[in-house]
Amino acid sequence: MEIVEAPLAGKVLQIHVKVGDTVTEGDTLCTLEALKMENAIVAPVSGTVKEIRITQGQAIKAGETMIIIES
């Protein structure tokens, strides 16, 4: 199980996956806006999306769990 955490504080602009989706290492999971820039958050491993703990428009802190992937 791989926990994807927010690398920096920001706002969730878009979530590109849903629970049950199969992802490949490097796939974009979501987009964060931080410091007026858009940052793509990519899958660190290949697997299946088990849980999404964020919502579009949500403000998040650095280190907060965003998505859990079962590899």
Secondary structure, DSSP 8 states (H G I E B T S, - for coil): -EEEE-SS-EEEEEE---TT-EE-TT-EEEEEEETTEEEEEE-SS-EEEEEE---TT-EE-TT-EEEEEE-
